[in-house]
Amino acid sequence: MKRREFICVLGSIASGSWPRRRTIIAAMAAMVLLPIEVSDAGWLSDLFKGPSKQAKSAKQAKSPKQAKSPKQAKSPKHVASRKPVTSAKPAASPKRRNVKLAALGPVALPPAALKPVAAACDPSKLRIVLDVGHTAESEGAISARNVSEFVFNLRLAKLIEQKLKAEGFTETRLLLTEGKARRSLFKRVAAANDLRADLFLSIHHDSVPNKFLEDWEFEGKKSHFSDRFSGYSVFVSRNNPDFKTSLSFAELIGKEMKAQGLDYAKQYSQPIMGRHQRPLLNKETGVYRYDELIVLRKTQMPAVLLEAGSIINRDEELKMNSPERREIISSGVTAAVKEFCEPRWAMLGPL
């Protein structure tokens, strides 16, 4: 079959004069037998598109104006792959939607959706361990008027326990430990971990390094004092397994102390404290970092240590010994625990 004859045959195919089956056979023959120059490839593809148009509408098949331009035309190979290409287009639309969502960012979402929602706190099930700092055998610091820190710690811790239970925190436990200082520290940790506590709060009263002490006599007995520093302080350890929650609870305590009109002890951030200097995490609430404290880093729950005030300062010792100051501090701690337990706090965290 010569080139011109073949063109005539294909013209008959395009006009619809050949039967459909013969059309397919002729097309296959054209592909196999006829050497086609590159310049004719566009023309041939236009011709093959003719019958498909005819199947849709007889008018479109007969009208030469309906033929596509060479720019739009595709080779037979491309014609066979038209379906997959068409179906691939909708797949791109989800990607566009994702981009729009990403562009919206967190602004389009409610605040509660940005943080994992914790279970609402039930006061009757929240296990709080109130650790009475030091022991009867290792009494801790001695006040300006020769009263042991352990006595101050026990009185304040008992009042906090009483207030917490009155507010519905019935699982509050007062932790009294016996023995020498270091050994008692590990006993406290073991007891709190065995109780599977949710919060650990160690109650203390502050002093100063020996280099700041001055001598004086009280009731005929030689004593020591330092009126240079005063105030409460709150400590957390970065080595606690739940440092973030420990810090949140410490912030609440410091905020409540400040709300009660109390000032925090600022000396721990100063170089004059030497090895007792601690990083100040919040200059508004008086929260310090003390990573090495055993009761803060070895406990398996959020843990905070409160130095309620300085008993080596003669004026502050009198205040710390008063029922009014114990009422203020115990009320502040109770308010902090209540705020910690509120569903709003559990969902959104500190504001």
Order of alpha helices (4+ residues) and beta strands (2+ residues): alpha-alpha-alpha-alpha-alpha-alpha-alpha-beta-alpha-beta-alpha-beta-beta-beta-beta-alpha-beta-beta-alpha-beta-alpha-alpha-alpha
